[in-house]
Each structure stands twice: as C-alpha cells, then as structure tokens.
Amino acid sequence: MPGGSHSLYVTFAMPLAEPLTTATAIAKPFYIGPLLIDPPILQAPMAGFTNYAFRQIVREFGGAGLLATEMVSARGFVWLDEQEAEHPDRLWGVPEEPRPLAVQIWDNEPETLAKVGARLVQEYAVSVVDINFGCPVRQVSQKAHSGSYLLRQPDRMGEIIERVVTACAPTPVTAKIRLGCTRDTINACDIAQVVEGAGAAALTVHGRTAADMFQGSADWDRIAEIKPHLRRIPLIGNGDLDTPQKVVDAFRRYPIDGVMIARAALAKPWLYSQAAAAIRGEPIPADPTLTEERELLLHHFELVLERFGDEKGTLLMRKFACCYAQGRRGARDFRKRIGTVKTPAEFRSIVQDFFPRESLVASR
Ligand SMILES: Cc1cc2nc3c(=O)[nH]c(=O)nc-3n(C[C@H](O)[C@H](O)[C@H](O)COP(=O)(O)O)c2cc1C
C-alpha cells in the first residue's frame, strides 16, 4: 500500500470519458478556517464504517484532504464522562492518528454539543469539529430531534453552531446538511446563510432531502444554488460520486470548493486517490488487482482484530468484507458465506477461497 508495507499501487492510465490532455488541475485546494484541504476531496463520515481501521486504509492510499470519524453522540459522550467510563468506541484511534481529522458530533442541545466540542479540541486536538444536521435515521431525527430534524429549526441550528464555535475556537467548526427535510420544504440556501452567520468554517451539503433517504439521485443543481448565498466559507458538495470522472465533472460543472465521497469508498477505499489524480489532470492509478485487494481486506481485518478481539472483530468485519466484494461476480455467494463467519480462521479461509478466484474477476 502506498506509504505502507503493502505495495498495492500500479500506476497506469485509465481512460477518462473526456481525456485530460495536459496536467492541468481541475480544482484547487481550499481552506476550512486555517486548515488547508489538499486535495479538495473529503472522506465522508459514515456511522458503523468510518472507524480508525477504515480511515487508516484510506490514509494509506492517500487522496483525501480531510478524513472524518463516524458521528458521535454528544449526549452519550457526556454520559460516559460522568460515569468515568472509557470514551465512545467511535473515538477509537482519534488521539494518536495523523491529522487532519474531523470528528462529527450530533445532538440538539447547544450546551451538550459545545461541551463535547471543547473536549474534542482540548483533549483530542482534532482538526475540525463537524456537526451533523443531515442524519435522517429515526433514532436520531424523529426520536432525538437531532440530525436532519434540525433543518426545520434554522434558529436552533444557528444557536448550536454559535455555541460550538465559541467553545472550540480557534479550531474550525463545520456543518453537514441535506437540502431540507422534504422536497416541498427545501431550505438549504437559507440554512447556508444561518450556518455562515453563526461562524461555521465550511458547509457540506448532501444533495438529497431527509425524506429522500437514499432514493433517487443527488440533486447537484440544488447544491450549486447554495453557492451565491455563501460569502466567506467553502461549499462542499456530496452525493453519488462513485468514479474519478464524476468528481472531475462535479468540479467542472458546479461552483463548489470541495467534494465529499461516502458509499463508493466502502467498496473502493482507493477512490479518493484516483479522484485526486484525476483532478490534478494526472493518470489515474489502477484499481488493485484481486490479489492486492485480498491483501488489503486481510490488512483491514488485522486492524479491526487488534482493537475488538477475535469474536467482535470478526463479526464487525463481515460487512466490510461484503463491501469489498461488491460488484464482483460471485459476490452473492461470498456474502452468504462471510455472513455467518465466527472466527478469524474461518474468515481468512473464506477470503482466501473467494478473492483470488478468476470467477470473481469482473469489471466494476
Ligand atoms: C452507512 C452510512 C452511514 C452514514 N453515516 C453518516 C454519519 O455518521 N454522518 C453523516 O453526516 N452522514 C452519514 N452518512 C451519509 C454520508 O456521509 C453521505 O452524505 C451520503 O452517503 C451521500 O454520499 P454518497 O452518495 O457519496 O454515499 C452515512 C451514509 C451511509 C451509507
């Protein structure tokens, strides 16, 4: 792996739909407060996935200008603190791992979020505190009136951001939103002004509404409409970017400062690095071979085992393994077998069996 012991990268030019003839950069690095985001491609927070092991894999490939944790419940953090218990599992790796690193927090209480933001800055020295205003999941939105629920309460959002910004200064605080709660109540332009006015250092927008969940396509025209409403802070677009070409197109077509990639990177954690090469106008590194991907998956597994031990680590790794196999022929069979695996030996044996098989080699 680049920068690591696994040499996974072979550089050869993968044709782009519209070939880039000169090495002209398509997008420039940008700043979140004092922090340079270079390349202007961000790894999205994904609950249950973007833990230390995943971030480490992304970091080894390179290409993400800012990495992010999973969202952390601010209330849960405070509760653990009061019990003098260990901090959330979701902060695994955060104290020691390389920067820049954003930690995303969620709640609806300005005071709770400010308290946790301050702890993350002082104790963990994180580079960015990101606040989740986009999560549509029932537990967070309807039940806890947090995440995307807050999009219907711009004043509350402003209050939250102001308090967190003050508590975290000079560390930048950012906000991640969806376009609105529903298609009929899209209010991202108004929200953008609130976010900027309250002192946030960047705004990330997933181009769907909360009601959309993940249906339909991300609406990049709506993301673009937000730009004139921001005077000072960068706009980061997010949604459905799953190839280097789509990242290039997003920068070419829309007035964004950065892009954020989520789901596609679960199957291809090297996508950031390919997208970074593409926006620099350079040849795109090839996908890893099947053998390299198997080594990568086993490396990922070892990182997870170190933290969670054999039993929990193996269970946790099932879903990551399914992501890696996604889109390959034989993936269904692989998923079925890996879905019941209980021990590291079983896991390794199934991976060894399936990954190098020629039948699995298919174009993605
Ligand atoms: C499994 C999963 C977990 C997610 N968890 C979070 C999260 O913790 N915080 C957040 O802001 N967004 C979360 N998201 C949303 C993504 O960050 C991103 O906005 C969305 O997937 C759209 O980007 P994509 O099309 O590149 O996947 C999650 C998405 C998925 C699929």
The ligand as a Gaussian input file, in Angstrom:
#p B3LYP/6-31G(d) Opt

LIG

0 1
 C      -23.854000       3.519000       6.187000
 C      -23.876000       5.007000       6.155000
 C      -23.636000       5.715000       7.311000
 C      -23.663000       7.113000       7.288000
 N      -23.351000       7.788000       8.440000
 C      -23.265000       9.129000       8.422000
 C      -22.813000       9.836000       9.564000
 O      -22.466000       9.261000      10.597000
 N      -22.789000      11.196000       9.475000
 C      -23.138000      11.870000       8.334000
 O      -23.095000      13.097000       8.301000
 N      -23.542000      11.208000       7.244000
 C      -23.592000       9.872000       7.248000
 N      -23.929000       9.195000       6.110000
 C      -24.192000       9.954000       4.868000
 C      -22.913000      10.102000       4.042000
 O      -21.915000      10.812000       4.745000
 C      -23.198000      10.828000       2.712000
 O      -23.716000      12.096000       2.990000
 C      -24.191000      10.061000       1.840000
 O      -23.925000       8.680000       1.852000
 C      -24.160000      10.560000       0.388000
 O      -22.887000      10.438000      -0.164000
 P      -22.514000       9.231000      -1.181000
 O      -23.503000       9.279000      -2.303000
 O      -21.108000       9.528000      -1.607000
 O      -22.659000       7.959000      -0.422000
 C      -23.947000       7.814000       6.100000
 C      -24.200000       7.080000       4.941000
 C      -24.165000       5.699000       4.952000
 C      -24.421000       4.953000       3.676000

